Amino acid sequence: MTQRYDVYGVGNALVDIEVEATPEQLAELGVEKGLMTLVDEERQRYLLETLSGVHHKRTGGGSAANTIMALAHLGARCYYSCRIADDDTGHFFATDMQDAGVETNAHVDKGDHAPTGTCLVMVTPDADRTMNTSLGISSTLTPEQLVEDELAAARFLYIEGYLVSTPNSLETALAARAMAKKHGVQTAFTFSDPAMVRFCKDGLDQVLGDGVDVLLCNEEEALGFTGRDSVEDAGDVLRERAGTLGITRGPKGARVWDGSSWIDVDPHSVKAVDTNGAGDLFAGAFLYGIANGLGAERAGALASLCSARLVTRFGARLDRDTLQALRAEALG
């Protein structure tokens, strides 16, 4: 089959609403800092009405969607499977993808049982991001939203860890893995959030199965999933289930396993104001490098540079011009 895509992604379709907040506000509202928490529409509405901090403009979101957008802006050919409703939020998400050149199933459910999902991102002065997500119609993502012919035409399948939070989306992730294996497509997987490790570890374990080609996570997720006390020990456990492994470490850079040896990726000294989307962008830039034959070391260097630039500003994404410039800077 002709290879039409570098990466086929599957994940939630969300629109981000970012608000600046204080730890005291989060505590008063009963929001657990630093984690992603699933909430219903009523709770989401209450939080939006209650938070009095600076509100930023809405943007397309979703972990895998952020990664796919980064890949597309760097020059990769991408496809994205998700589920949106026939509402203003869904149209905003679909148009955002289309404008970036991402092919998508743009599945519009004209029923009235759920709206397109939203993610309330609360950014505290320490640059930490706390997310409350109302999945909406994304919670009904099923294997029917997968497009097998398109998946089969990709070099990589990319799955976000958030999919293990509901039974049907976990089923979708497993079905996508099976399709990828059937067609000889490599699989990349991210744990997505410490909350997924804490509350949905069995689901992550199921998606990992007998191992994936590329696994991405941060240091907290690696330690939590393996039960080890050091990133070195955790990495040695995880590399048994991944051909290539990337563990991000915030201001300490990243640690990458290339299949035969460990590579320490240097950090970039920046003043962080918002870490929302940093892991998603690291994943996108890293996969771009791997898919284009740059090798794990150069892919890691590109990913580190891109994610460092992202955290210096508010929002989970960088635009095409910025990412193209960073690619030129990192790769020459």
N, C-alpha and C positions, 0 to 999 in steps of 0.2 A: 504494500500500500504506500502511496505517495505521502511523505511526511509534510503535513501542512502547518504544524504547530511545534513550537519549542516546548510549551507547557500547556497542559489542560488542567484547569483548576476546578475544584468543587468545594463549595462552602456556603456560608450564610450571605444573604444580601441585606445589608443594613445601611442606614444613613446615620452618620455621626452628628451628635449635637454636643459641642464641647463647651464646658463652663469652668471658669476658675473658681476654686473653692478652698476653704481652709480645713485642716484636720478637725478643728473644733466643730465646724459645720457638719462634716461627715459623721462625727460621733453623735451629735445631736439628732441627726436623721436616722441613726442606726445603720449606717453604711460602712461595711468593712473595707478599710483602706487598702489599696494596692491589688485588689482582686477584681475579677469579673463575676458579677452576680446576676443571675437571671431573675427578672421581675415581670409582673403582669402589666398590662396597659394602664390600669388605674394607678399603680404605684409609680410608674414612669411619669405620668401626668402630674402627680403630686410633687414629685421631686423637682420637675421642671418649674412648677409654679412657686416652689418654696425657695430654691436656691437663688440667692441675690447677687452672686458674683458676676464678673464679666462674661457675657455670652458671645461665643464666636460663631461665624456663619456655618451653616450645615455643610457637610461634605459627604461624598460617598464613603462607605466604610465596610466593615467586615474583614476579618483577619486575612483569609485567602484572597479576597477581592483586593485588599491593599497590596498584597504581594504580586498579584497578577498585573495590577496597574503599574507597579514599579518595573516589572519585567517589560511591559509594553513600552513604557517611556524610555527604557534603556535600549529598545530596538528589537525585542523578542516578539515572536508571533504567538498569540495566546488565544485560548478559548476558555469561557467560564460558564459553568452550570450552577444554577441557583434557583431560587423561587421568589418572585415578587408578586404583589397584588396590583390590580388595575386601579391605582390611586396616585396622587400627586407624588408621594414619596417614592413609589415604585418607578414612575416615569423619570424622576430625577436620577435614580440609580442607573436605570437602563441607558439614559442619554449620556451620563458620565462615562460609562463603559464604551459606548459607541464612539464618543468623541476621542477616546484614547486609542481607538483602532482595535479594541478587543472584540472578538466574535463571541456571541453568547446565545444560549437558548432563549433568553429574554422571556422566560415562561411567565405569561400573564394569566393569573387565575381570576376569572371574572366573578367568582363567588363573593359572598359578603361575610364569610366566616372569620376572616382575619386580615389585618392591614399589613403593609410592608413593614419589616422590622426596623427598629431604631436602637441606637446605642448612645446612652448618656455618658459622656466622658468627663469626669471631674478631675481637674488638674490642680494639685496642691503646690505651694511655693517651693517644695523640694523637688519639683519636676515629676513626681510620681503620678501615675495615671490610675484612676479607680473607675471601673466601668459597671454600669447597670444596664443590662440588655433586655429589651422586650423583643423577642424573636419574631412575633407576629406570624406571618405565613411561612417564614423560614423554618419554623418548628414542624412544618408539614412536608419538608423536603424528603422525597422518596427516590428510590432507584429509577422511577419513571422520568425524572428530570435529567438523567444521564443520557448523553447522545453517543452511543457506542461507536458509530462511524467516525465521529470527530475525535473521540478519545483514542481510537486506534491509530489516528493519523498524527499523534503527538509523540515527542521524544520522552517527555516526562508527564506523569500525573502528579498533581500537588493536592494534598488533603490537609485541611486545617483540623487541629485537635478539638476545637469547639464542637465539631460534629458528634462527638461521643456523648454529648450532654443530653440527648434525647434518643429514645429507642429507634425511631424511624430514620433519623439522620445518621445514627451509627450503622444501621443496615445499609444506608446509601454509601457510606464510606467503605464498608466491606465489599459491597457490590462493585464499586469503582476499582478497588484493588484487584478483585477477581477479573474484571474486564482488562485491566492493564496487564495482568499476568498472561491472560489468554492471547493478547496481541503483541507481547514482547515489549511493552512500554514500561520504562523505569518508573518507580514510585518514590516520591519525596513526601515526607510527613513532618509536621511540626506539632509539638505539644500545646502550643498557643498560650497557655496561661497556668500559673501555679494552682489555680482553683480546679483545673481539669485533672491535675495530678492528685490533688487532695481528695476530690469528691468522685472522680470518674476514672480512676486508675485502671480498673478492669477493662473499660472500653478502649483506652489507649493501648493496653496490652494486646487486645484483640486486633486492632488495626496494625500494630507492629508485626504481629504474627511471627513468621519465621525470619523476619528481617526485611528492611527496606533498603533501597539504594542510597537514599539521602535522608538523614534525620537531623532536625534542627530543634534546639531548645535553649533556654537560658540556664544559668547556673543553679538558680533556686529550683527549677523544674527537674534538672538532672539529679540534684541531691535528693529531692523528694521522691522521685520515681524509683531510684536505686536504693535509697536508705543509707547511702554512704555519707561520710563526713567531709570528704574533700572532692574538689572538682576532678582531680587526677583519678581517684578511685572510681568516681561515678562514670567518668569517661571510659575507663577500661571495661566497665560493665556494659555500657551502652554500645560501644563499638562492636561488640559481639553480635549486635542485631542491626548493623548499618554498614553499608559499603563505605560511605562518607558521612562524617558526623561533624556538626558545627555546634559548639556551645558558646553562647554569647555571655559576656561577663561585665557588661556596662562599662564603667570607666577603666576597667582592667583589660579591655579588648575582647579577644575571643580565643578559643582553643579548638583547633580543627584536626580531625583524623582523616587522612587522605587515602586510607586503605592499607597503608604500610607504616606510617610514622605520624607522630604528633607535630603540629605546627602551631606556634604561638603567634597570634595576629596582634600586631601593635594597636593600641588605642590612639585616639586623637584627643588632645586636651582642649575641651570646649566647656562653655558655661551652659549647662542644660536647663531648659525652662519647661520642657514637656517631653516625656519619654513615650507618649502614646504613638504606637505604630513603629517604634524603632526595631522591634523584632521582626515585624512583617517586612519592613524595607530591607533589613539584613538578609532575610530569606530570599527576597526577590533578586537582590543584587548578587547574592551567592549563587543562586540557581542560574542566573544569566551567565555568570562566569563558567560554571560547570557545563551548562548546555552548549556553550560556545568553545569548549576545549581549552579554557584558560588554566585549568588545574586548580586544586584546592587552595594553594597559597595565594595566587593572584586573585582568585575569586573572593577569598577572605579579606584581602586588602581592599578590594573594591567595596565589599559589603560594609566593612568597618568605616570607611570614609563616608559612604552614603548615610549610614545610620547616625554617625557623629554630626553630620550637617543637619539632619532632621531634628534632633533634640534641641537645637539652638532656637527653634521657632515653634509656634503653636500649630497643631494639626498633625494628622497621621500620614500625610503624603507630601512628596516633593513633585514639582511640575517637570514636564519633559525637558525643558531647556536646562534646568538645574542638574538633572540627572545625566543628561548628555555631557555637560561640562565636567561633572565629577568623573564620569567614565573616561573622558579624555585625560583628565588629571591623573587618575589612578593607573591607567593602562598605557598612556603615552601615544 
